[in-house]
């Protein structure tokens, strides 16, 4: 998962303006995390294409970062979704399996 976080943060820094937000916790009744930026965002009609191998809008991008992210996330049985951030930029949400145990109080030691 280190590679997932690294790629998402790098992508947010490259495409965002000044702010990158990372949050962990419940997302739509599932556990997960998101990385979002305050850049120009990704139009809804282009969101599926960002995970295609070789797809890039950056001059010096390889187009493999988000493809790798999707592969790792799906190998864990999780989901990845692209949305618009509150600031209008891109938001990548990683959601655990719908069958995973929800977060709750820690077991006493």
C-alpha positions as CSV (number, residue, x, y, z in Angstrom):
1,X,0.0,0.0,0.0
2,X,3.0,2.3,0.3
3,X,3.2,2.4,-3.5
4,X,-0.5,3.4,-3.6
5,X,-0.1,6.3,-1.2
6,X,3.2,7.4,-2.9
7,X,1.7,7.5,-6.3
8,X,-1.5,9.2,-5.3
9,X,0.4,11.9,-3.3
10,X,2.9,12.4,-6.1
11,X,0.0,12.8,-8.6
12,X,-1.7,15.3,-6.3
13,X,1.4,17.4,-5.9
14,X,2.1,17.4,-9.6
15,X,-1.5,18.4,-10.6
16,X,-2.6,20.4,-7.6
17,X,-2.0,24.0,-6.7
18,X,-1.1,24.5,-3.0
19,X,-3.0,21.9,-1.0
20,X,-3.0,18.1,-0.8
21,X,-5.2,16.4,1.8
22,X,-4.9,12.8,3.0
23,X,-7.6,11.4,5.3
24,X,-8.3,8.0,6.7
25,X,-11.5,6.7,8.2
26,X,-15.1,5.7,7.3
27,X,-16.1,6.5,3.7
28,X,-19.7,5.7,2.7
29,X,-20.1,2.9,5.3
30,X,-16.7,1.4,4.5
31,X,-13.3,1.9,5.8
32,X,-10.8,3.7,3.6
33,X,-8.8,6.8,2.8
34,X,-8.6,9.5,0.2
35,X,-6.0,11.8,-1.3
36,X,-7.3,15.0,-2.8
37,X,-5.8,18.2,-4.3
38,X,-6.9,21.7,-5.2
39,X,-5.9,21.6,-8.9
40,X,-8.1,21.8,-12.0
41,X,-9.7,18.4,-11.3
42,X,-10.7,15.6,-13.8
43,X,-13.8,16.0,-15.8
44,X,-16.3,13.3,-15.1
45,X,-16.2,11.9,-18.7
46,X,-12.4,11.5,-18.4
47,X,-12.2,9.8,-15.0
48,X,-12.3,6.2,-16.2
49,X,-9.3,6.8,-18.6
50,X,-6.9,7.9,-15.8
51,X,-6.4,4.3,-14.9
52,X,-5.4,3.2,-18.4
53,X,-1.8,2.2,-18.9
54,X,0.1,5.0,-20.6
55,X,-2.6,7.7,-20.1
56,X,-1.1,10.9,-19.0
57,X,-1.7,14.7,-19.2
58,X,1.7,15.6,-17.7
59,X,4.6,16.5,-20.0
60,X,7.0,14.3,-18.1
61,X,4.5,11.7,-16.9
62,X,4.8,8.0,-17.7
63,X,1.1,7.3,-17.5
64,X,1.6,4.2,-15.4
65,X,1.3,5.6,-11.8
66,X,-2.5,5.4,-11.5
67,X,-2.6,2.2,-13.5
68,X,-0.3,0.7,-10.9
69,X,-2.4,2.1,-8.1
70,X,-5.6,0.5,-9.5
71,X,-3.9,-2.8,-9.9
72,X,-2.6,-2.9,-6.3
73,X,-6.0,-1.7,-4.9
74,X,-7.9,-4.3,-6.8
75,X,-5.4,-7.1,-5.9
76,X,-6.4,-6.4,-2.2
77,X,-10.1,-6.8,-3.1
78,X,-10.7,-3.0,-2.6
79,X,-12.1,-0.3,-4.8
80,X,-10.8,3.0,-6.1
81,X,-13.0,5.8,-7.2
82,X,-12.3,9.3,-8.6
83,X,-14.4,12.2,-7.6
84,X,-14.2,16.0,-7.3
85,X,-12.6,17.4,-4.2
86,X,-14.3,20.1,-2.1
87,X,-11.8,22.6,-3.7
88,X,-12.7,21.5,-7.2
89,X,-9.6,19.3,-7.7
90,X,-9.3,15.5,-8.0
91,X,-10.1,13.2,-5.1
92,X,-9.0,9.5,-5.2
93,X,-10.9,7.3,-2.7
94,X,-9.6,3.9,-1.7
95,X,-12.4,1.8,-0.1
96,X,-11.9,-1.5,1.6
97,X,-13.9,-4.6,0.6
98,X,-17.6,-4.2,1.4
99,X,-17.3,-7.5,3.3
100,X,-14.5,-6.2,5.5
101,X,-15.1,-5.8,9.2
102,X,-16.1,-2.1,10.0
103,X,-13.8,-0.1,12.2
104,X,-14.7,-0.2,15.9
105,X,-13.2,0.1,19.3
106,X,-10.0,-1.8,19.8
107,X,-10.0,-5.1,21.6
108,X,-8.8,-4.7,25.2
109,X,-5.3,-6.1,25.7
